[in-house]
Amino acid sequence: MQLAQKITFLIFLSTTCVLGQINLEVEEIALNKVLIEFRQAISAEQMDAQNEIFKNEFRDFLALPGVFDYKFKHLESVAILESPDKKIRIVNWNIEYPDMSYAYGGFILIKSNKKTRVVELSDAVDAYESIPKGTIDFTKWYGALYYKIVPFENGNKTEYLLLGWDGGTTGSNFKIMDVLVLGKRSVRFGSPVFITNNKLEKRIVFEYSNQAVMNMRFEEKYGRVVMDHLSPEAPSLEGLYSYYVPDLSYDSYAYNGAYWVLTEDVIAVNDPEFKPKSFIQMNARTGKLERKKLKKDWINPTGSKTNNDDFNHVARTPESEMVNKEEPQEYNKKEQRKLRRSYRKDPSGLSITTGKYKRKKYRQKTP
């Protein structure tokens, strides 16, 4: 009799879980209808009004039990990211105004002690204002569409590297590397973990031409973020970032156990998720059209067939960077202080420029 009662209880429990999932999907379908109305708005005023309605409906949806683990199926124009450690989720969307400027909205879901904390993100920075450089509270969020979360250890706590995109204005787009820092009661963006040419920064922002496409992605195998190197379209346009475009070279930020450090002129590796596409090409010998696949191969600049005299820099492969490189150091307060001081003082007298090392010149003090 007890066994029968247990079986009945388990059936009831599983049925309740299934019904809970079905109810969440029904609620998501209703939420998607609001999203469709939001996306159909034409004027900026209508977009803002519909965005508020959608945000309020979404906030109510996220208050439902079991939503943290729910697999969204219907919100196609909303970015939903989950951290690899299963502790946070970011729900994120954009608003594209008629003048081609952008605004953003979203929520951060934080799992803590079997409870879900929901933090609302409201875009507080005008599209034509500069993205702030320092640490900011979530209430002063600059607005972006995130597409990658990478947890990493900073000292004795876990922080989250974020890769994002901002459509900016009619002249510029932005790619952003930021850090999400979670406290018991606080949620902040920005952390002093980026080193760019011996300069410590809390956030990395790339501005480039609205007519160009900049790639920036995380390579899991090598623990680094690889991005296109940007240069002005002409020397006279230097400093006018709305005229910056990729120049077919690549840079990376790699984590060394304490910082994400810039290395210029690296060799990018093919994206493992790349799927070859086919295209139609005429066979020069037969004159017939043939379908061919786009190859994934790339030319190795360090190969024997390459004329090194044609290069004014040394391109580095991930493997060559790892030669004689120590394993990422575990957190140690004294060692991290030493590392931080070494980057600030630069006792080696070397600075990384365009792939070459140049010794800094110091003026001798006159007696």
VEXGUBA-648207 format. One record per residue (C-alpha): residue number from 1; x, y, z. Coordinates in Angstrom, 2 decimals. Each point is the difference from the previous one (the first is absolute). Layout:
<atoms>
ATOM resi      xx      yy      zz
ATOM  NUM       X       Y       Z
...
</atoms>
This chain:
<atoms>
ATOM resi      xx      yy      zz
ATOM    1    0.00    0.00    0.00
ATOM    2    2.84    2.36    0.80
ATOM    3    1.66   -0.80   -3.34
ATOM    4   -3.22    0.83   -1.84
ATOM    5   -0.26    3.31    1.87
ATOM    6    3.61    0.87   -0.93
ATOM    7   -0.66   -0.78   -3.67
ATOM    8   -3.15    2.13    0.06
ATOM    9    1.91    2.86    1.63
ATOM   10    2.81   -0.17   -2.59
ATOM   11   -2.52    0.02   -2.85
ATOM   12   -1.75    3.00    1.55
ATOM   13    3.34    1.80    0.47
ATOM   14    1.15   -0.62   -3.58
ATOM   15   -3.39    1.06   -1.35
ATOM   16    0.20    3.21    2.04
ATOM   17    3.48    0.74   -1.41
ATOM   18   -1.19   -0.59   -3.57
ATOM   19   -3.03    2.23    0.54
ATOM   20    2.33    2.66    1.45
ATOM   21    2.10   -0.09   -3.16
ATOM   22   -3.09    0.16   -2.18
ATOM   23   -1.29    3.00    1.97
ATOM   24    3.31    1.80   -0.48
ATOM   25   -0.12   -0.65   -3.72
ATOM   26   -3.56    1.30   -0.16
ATOM   27    1.13    3.13    1.82
ATOM   28    2.96    0.34   -2.38
ATOM   29   -2.32   -0.22   -3.03
ATOM   30   -2.13    2.79    1.48
ATOM   31    3.16    2.02    0.65
ATOM   32    1.12   -0.55   -3.59
ATOM   33   -3.22    1.61   -1.27
ATOM   34    0.92    3.14    1.95
ATOM   35    3.51   -0.20   -1.48
ATOM   36   -1.43   -0.20   -3.54
ATOM   37   -2.10    3.13    0.61
ATOM   38    3.13    1.70    1.35
ATOM   39    1.99   -0.93   -3.14
ATOM   40   -2.77    1.29   -2.25
ATOM   41    0.18    3.53    1.44
ATOM   42    1.06    2.61   -2.55
ATOM   43    0.70    3.30    1.76
ATOM   44    2.47    0.55    2.85
ATOM   45   -2.88    0.93    2.33
ATOM   46   -1.85   -3.23   -0.79
ATOM   47    3.20   -2.03    0.48
ATOM   48    0.63    1.50    3.43
ATOM   49   -3.62   -0.56    1.08
ATOM   50   -0.08   -3.61   -1.23
ATOM   51    3.40   -0.66    1.55
ATOM   52   -1.33    1.02    3.42
ATOM   53   -2.99   -2.32   -0.40
ATOM   54    2.23   -2.88   -1.09
ATOM   55    2.45    0.62    2.85
ATOM   56   -2.79    0.00    2.60
ATOM   57   -1.45   -3.24   -1.41
ATOM   58    3.45   -1.58   -0.05
ATOM   59    0.62    1.02    3.63
ATOM   60   -3.21   -1.81    1.03
ATOM   61    1.04   -3.04   -2.03
ATOM   62    3.40   -0.19    1.71
ATOM   63   -1.73   -0.05    3.40
ATOM   64   -1.58   -3.38   -0.78
ATOM   65    1.49   -3.07    1.74
ATOM   66    2.43   -2.09   -2.05
ATOM   67    0.74    2.75   -2.51
ATOM   68    3.78   -0.08    0.57
ATOM   69    0.28   -3.50   -1.48
ATOM   70   -2.70    0.49   -2.62
ATOM   71    1.13   -0.46   -3.62
ATOM   72   -1.43    2.86   -2.05
ATOM   73   -1.47   -1.04   -3.34
ATOM   74   -1.99    2.89   -1.43
ATOM   75    1.80    3.33    0.67
ATOM   76    2.05    0.04   -3.19
ATOM   77    1.07    3.66    0.11
ATOM   78    1.20   -0.14    3.62
ATOM   79    3.54   -1.11    0.92
ATOM   80    0.03   -2.50    2.86
ATOM   81    3.42   -0.98    1.37
ATOM   82    0.94   -2.42    2.74
ATOM   83    3.39   -0.06    1.73
ATOM   84    1.95   -3.28   -0.19
ATOM   85   -0.14   -0.32    3.80
ATOM   86   -3.83    0.17   -0.15
ATOM   87   -0.11    2.84    2.52
ATOM   88   -1.21    2.93   -2.11
ATOM   89   -2.17    0.59   -3.04
ATOM   90   -0.23    3.20   -2.01
ATOM   91   -3.16    0.88   -1.91
ATOM   92    0.73    2.82   -2.43
ATOM   93   -1.65    1.83   -2.89
ATOM   94    0.50    3.10   -2.15
ATOM   95   -2.11    2.83   -1.39
ATOM   96    0.92    1.27   -3.47
ATOM   97   -1.38    3.51   -0.47
ATOM   98   -0.89    1.55   -3.39
ATOM   99    3.17    2.17    0.12
ATOM  100    2.11   -3.23    0.28
ATOM  101    0.96    0.66    3.61
ATOM  102   -0.51   -2.72    2.61
ATOM  103   -1.20   -0.52    3.55
ATOM  104   -0.02   -3.19    2.06
ATOM  105   -1.82   -1.78    2.78
ATOM  106    0.38   -3.19    1.95
ATOM  107    0.16   -1.94    3.24
ATOM  108    2.69   -1.90    1.88
ATOM  109   -1.14   -3.16    1.78
ATOM  110    2.26   -1.07    2.88
ATOM  111   -0.40   -3.38    1.68
ATOM  112    0.78    0.12    3.72
ATOM  113   -0.96   -2.56    2.66
ATOM  114   -2.67   -1.55   -2.22
ATOM  115   -1.54    3.44   -0.49
ATOM  116    0.08    2.16   -3.10
ATOM  117    0.87    3.66    0.28
ATOM  118   -1.14    2.17   -2.92
ATOM  119    1.84    3.24   -0.83
ATOM  120   -1.48    2.32   -2.61
ATOM  121    2.27    1.70   -2.55
ATOM  122   -1.15    3.37   -1.29
ATOM  123    2.01    1.87   -2.61
ATOM  124    1.02    3.24    1.74
ATOM  125    2.49    1.32   -2.58
ATOM  126   -1.01    1.89   -3.14
ATOM  127    1.08   -1.65   -3.25
ATOM  128    2.10    3.06   -0.87
ATOM  129    1.83    0.07    3.36
ATOM  130    3.30   -1.77    0.62
ATOM  131   -0.11   -3.36    1.76
ATOM  132    1.38    0.56    3.54
ATOM  133    3.47   -1.32    0.84
ATOM  134   -0.33   -0.62    3.73
ATOM  135   -1.97   -2.32    2.24
ATOM  136   -3.74    0.62   -0.19
ATOM  137   -3.05   -1.20    1.87
ATOM  138   -2.67   -1.91   -1.92
ATOM  139   -2.29    3.03    0.28
ATOM  140    2.50    1.97   -2.14
ATOM  141    0.36   -2.69   -2.66
ATOM  142    1.24    1.27   -3.39
ATOM  143   -2.05   -2.48   -2.08
ATOM  144    1.28   -2.83   -2.22
ATOM  145   -1.01   -3.34   -1.44
ATOM  146    2.12   -2.73    1.61
ATOM  147    0.82   -3.23   -1.83
ATOM  148    2.62   -1.77    2.15
ATOM  149    0.61   -0.60    3.74
ATOM  150    3.35   -1.31    1.25
ATOM  151    0.44   -0.58    3.76
ATOM  152    3.52    0.49    1.37
ATOM  153    1.66    0.16    3.40
ATOM  154    1.05    3.44    1.20
ATOM  155    1.60   -0.51    3.35
ATOM  156   -2.25   -2.08    2.21
ATOM  157   -3.21    0.75   -1.90
ATOM  158   -1.52   -0.74   -3.38
ATOM  159   -0.62    2.80   -2.47
ATOM  160   -1.56   -0.23   -3.46
ATOM  161    1.56    1.26   -3.21
ATOM  162   -2.68    1.31   -2.37
ATOM  163    0.31    0.46   -3.76
ATOM  164   -2.55    2.39   -1.43
ATOM  165   -1.06    2.09   -2.97
ATOM  166   -1.50    3.46   -0.20
ATOM  167   -1.46    1.24   -3.28
ATOM  168    0.87    3.53    1.07
ATOM  169   -1.08    2.60   -2.55
ATOM  170   -0.13    0.47   -3.76
ATOM  171    3.79    0.51   -0.02
ATOM  172    1.42   -2.48    2.51
ATOM  173   -0.40   -3.46    1.45
ATOM  174    1.64   -1.29    3.18
ATOM  175    1.36   -3.30    1.29
ATOM  176    0.37   -0.21    3.76
ATOM  177    1.95   -2.13    2.45
ATOM  178   -1.34    0.51    3.51
ATOM  179   -0.08   -1.77    3.35
ATOM  180   -3.08   -0.79    2.05
ATOM  181    0.72    0.10    3.74
ATOM  182   -2.57   -1.44    2.40
ATOM  183   -0.19    0.95    3.66
ATOM  184   -2.43   -1.07    2.68
ATOM  185   -2.14    3.04   -0.72
ATOM  186    1.76    1.69   -2.89
ATOM  187    0.37   -0.65   -3.72
ATOM  188    2.76    1.97   -1.72
ATOM  189    1.60    0.26   -3.43
ATOM  190    3.72    0.61   -0.38
ATOM  191    3.06   -1.45    1.72
ATOM  192    3.72    0.94   -0.21
ATOM  193    1.07   -3.22   -1.71
ATOM  194    0.92    1.13   -3.55
ATOM  195    3.58    0.94   -0.86
ATOM  196    0.49    1.90   -3.26
ATOM  197    3.61    0.97   -0.70
ATOM  198    0.78    0.15    3.74
ATOM  199   -3.15    2.02    0.73
ATOM  200   -2.53   -1.45    2.44
ATOM  201   -3.63    0.37   -1.17
ATOM  202   -3.41   -0.99    1.34
ATOM  203   -1.78   -0.33   -3.35
ATOM  204    1.09   -0.31   -3.63
ATOM  205   -2.03    1.77   -2.70
ATOM  206    0.69   -0.19   -3.73
ATOM  207   -1.64    2.59   -2.25
ATOM  208   -0.07   -0.61   -3.74
ATOM  209   -1.78    0.97   -3.20
ATOM  210   -3.68   -0.78   -0.32
ATOM  211    0.80   -1.36   -3.47
ATOM  212    2.47   -2.58    1.34
ATOM  213   -0.32   -3.27    1.91
ATOM  214    2.35   -0.66    2.92
ATOM  215    0.40   -3.56    1.27
ATOM  216    0.67   -0.64    3.67
ATOM  217   -0.34   -3.47    1.46
ATOM  218    1.24   -2.15    2.86
ATOM  219    2.29   -2.95   -0.79
ATOM  220   -0.68   -2.59    2.69
ATOM  221    3.07   -2.10   -0.83
ATOM  222    2.48    2.83    0.50
ATOM  223   -1.88    2.00    2.65
ATOM  224    0.10    3.20   -1.99
ATOM  225   -2.23    2.51   -1.76
ATOM  226    1.04    0.58   -3.62
ATOM  227   -1.14    3.06   -1.93
ATOM  228    0.66    1.85   -3.25
ATOM  229    2.62    2.74    0.27
ATOM  230   -1.50    3.34   -1.03
ATOM  231    1.75    2.69   -2.06
ATOM  232   -1.20    3.26   -1.62
ATOM  233   -1.03   -0.20   -3.65
ATOM  234    2.65    2.65   -0.73
ATOM  235    2.87    1.42    2.11
ATOM  236   -1.68    3.41    0.07
ATOM  237   -3.01   -1.58    1.77
ATOM  238    1.96   -1.21    3.01
ATOM  239   -1.95    0.65    3.18
ATOM  240   -3.36    0.16   -1.81
ATOM  241   -1.23   -3.41    1.07
ATOM  242   -3.13    0.00   -2.14
ATOM  243    2.45   -0.49   -2.90
ATOM  244    1.88   -2.94    1.57
ATOM  245   -0.28   -3.41   -1.68
ATOM  246    1.65   -3.45    0.41
ATOM  247    3.44   -0.11   -1.66
ATOM  248    0.27   -3.83   -0.32
ATOM  249    2.20   -0.37    3.09
ATOM  250   -1.12   -1.25    3.40
ATOM  251    0.54    0.76    3.68
ATOM  252   -0.89   -1.96    3.10
ATOM  253   -0.61    0.37    3.72
ATOM  254    1.20   -3.13    1.83
ATOM  255   -0.54   -0.76    3.68
ATOM  256    3.25   -0.64    1.89
ATOM  257   -1.57   -0.88    3.34
ATOM  258   -0.22    3.59    1.19
ATOM  259   -0.67    2.24   -3.02
ATOM  260   -1.32   -0.03   -3.55
ATOM  261    3.09    1.19   -1.88
ATOM  262    0.09    1.42   -3.54
ATOM  263    2.23   -1.64   -2.59
ATOM  264    0.08    1.54   -3.47
ATOM  265    0.52   -1.73   -3.35
ATOM  266   -1.15   -3.49    0.89
ATOM  267   -1.17   -2.71   -2.37
ATOM  268   -3.72   -0.62    0.31
ATOM  269   -1.18   -3.61   -0.05
ATOM  270   -3.07   -1.10   -1.93
ATOM  271   -3.23   -0.01    1.94
ATOM  272   -0.75   -3.67    0.85
ATOM  273   -3.72    0.71   -0.47
ATOM  274    0.60    1.22   -3.54
ATOM  275   -2.09   -1.95   -2.51
ATOM  276    1.30   -0.02   -3.58
ATOM  277   -2.40    1.58   -2.47
ATOM  278   -0.38   -0.97   -3.63
ATOM  279    0.08    2.33   -2.98
ATOM  280   -0.40   -0.20   -3.76
ATOM  281    3.11    0.41   -2.16
ATOM  282    0.64   -0.44   -3.74
ATOM  283    2.54   -2.64   -0.96
ATOM  284    2.51    1.76   -2.26
ATOM  285    0.70   -3.18   -1.99
ATOM  286   -3.54   -1.29   -0.58
ATOM  287   -1.94    3.28    0.18
ATOM  288   -2.57   -1.68    2.28
ATOM  289   -1.26    1.28    3.34
ATOM  290    1.10   -2.09    2.97
ATOM  291   -0.84    0.10    3.69
ATOM  292    3.04    0.23    2.28
ATOM  293    0.49    0.27    3.75
ATOM  294    1.69    2.94    1.65
ATOM  295    3.18   -1.30    1.58
ATOM  296    0.89    0.58    3.64
ATOM  297    3.74    0.08   -0.63
ATOM  298    2.15    3.03    0.72
ATOM  299    3.51    0.97   -1.09
ATOM  300    2.59   -0.25    2.76
ATOM  301    2.15    3.16   -0.07
ATOM  302    2.73   -1.84    1.90
ATOM  303    0.27   -2.78   -2.62
ATOM  304    3.12   -0.69   -2.02
ATOM  305   -1.57    1.32   -3.19
ATOM  306   -0.53    3.41    1.50
ATOM  307    2.44    2.77   -0.81
ATOM  308    0.66    1.49    3.41
ATOM  309    1.53    3.09   -1.59
ATOM  310   -3.51    1.04   -1.01
ATOM  311   -1.03    0.42    3.63
ATOM  312    0.93    2.79    2.39
ATOM  313   -1.25   -1.97    2.98
ATOM  314    0.11   -3.53    1.37
ATOM  315   -3.32   -1.84    0.01
ATOM  316   -0.40   -2.34    2.93
ATOM  317   -1.95   -3.24    0.09
ATOM  318   -1.68   -1.17    3.22
ATOM  319    2.52   -2.82    0.16
ATOM  320    2.98    2.34   -0.36
ATOM  321   -1.41    2.22    2.74
ATOM  322   -0.19   -3.01    2.33
ATOM  323    3.66   -0.99   -0.51
ATOM  324    1.95    0.52    3.25
ATOM  325   -3.16    1.45    1.51
ATOM  326   -0.79   -0.93    3.57
ATOM  327   -3.38   -1.37    0.97
ATOM  328   -2.50    2.65    1.15
ATOM  329    0.85    0.76    3.59
ATOM  330   -2.43   -0.71    2.77
ATOM  331   -1.15    2.90    2.12
ATOM  332    2.57    1.21    2.47
ATOM  333   -0.31    3.43    1.56
ATOM  334    3.72    0.69    0.15
ATOM  335    0.64   -1.25   -3.52
ATOM  336   -2.91    1.97   -1.41
ATOM  337    1.28    3.18    1.66
ATOM  338    3.42   -0.62   -1.53
ATOM  339   -1.55   -0.62   -3.41
ATOM  340   -2.08    3.16    0.24
ATOM  341    3.05    2.06    1.00
ATOM  342    2.08   -1.51   -2.79
ATOM  343   -2.55    1.06   -2.60
ATOM  344   -0.17    3.49    1.39
ATOM  345    3.74    0.57    0.33
ATOM  346    1.05   -2.17   -2.96
ATOM  347    3.49   -0.77    1.37
ATOM  348    0.92   -1.89   -3.17
ATOM  349   -0.08    3.18   -2.04
ATOM  350   -1.85   -1.83   -2.77
ATOM  351   -3.29    0.93   -1.58
ATOM  352   -2.09   -1.91   -2.48
ATOM  353   -0.68    1.96   -3.20
ATOM  354   -0.91   -1.54   -3.32
ATOM  355    1.28   -3.45    0.78
ATOM  356    3.56    1.11    0.74
ATOM  357    1.64    0.88    3.25
ATOM  358    1.55    3.41    0.30
ATOM  359    2.12    1.10    2.88
ATOM  360   -1.13    3.21    1.64
ATOM  361    2.49    2.84    0.12
ATOM  362    0.53    1.72    3.30
ATOM  363    1.66    3.33    0.49
ATOM  364    3.00   -0.05    2.23
ATOM  365   -0.15    2.32    2.94
ATOM  366    2.57    2.74   -0.09
ATOM  367    1.90    0.60    3.22
</atoms>
